[in-house]
Amino acid sequence: MHGWLEQARDRLAAEAGADVSELGLSPEETDRLLELARVAAHESGERTNAPLLCYLIGRAQGTADLDELARAVRRLS
């Protein structure tokens, strides 16, 4: 993770009372989320959909894994 993003993760974890390890992103997760953000921006025609989609994925990740969610988003395309 990029240094700025690590600092943001640490502050968010502190604010939420969460373990920092719960908010970490592996290189694979980072790549997948960036790809899904790209899909959201390009397929919808609205760049603002990219961060919103990533937020929705984060909210849904408690009930499904990232691969399943990625497949669901790709089926929209």
FENRAGI-V653750 format. One record per helix or strand of 2 or more residues. SS is the DSSP state (H for helix, E for strand). FROM is the first residue (numbers start at 0). TO is the last residue. Records with the same first field share a line. If there is no record, write none. Layout:
SS: FROM-TO, FROM-TO
This chain:
H: 2-15, 19-22, 26-43, 47-59, 65-73
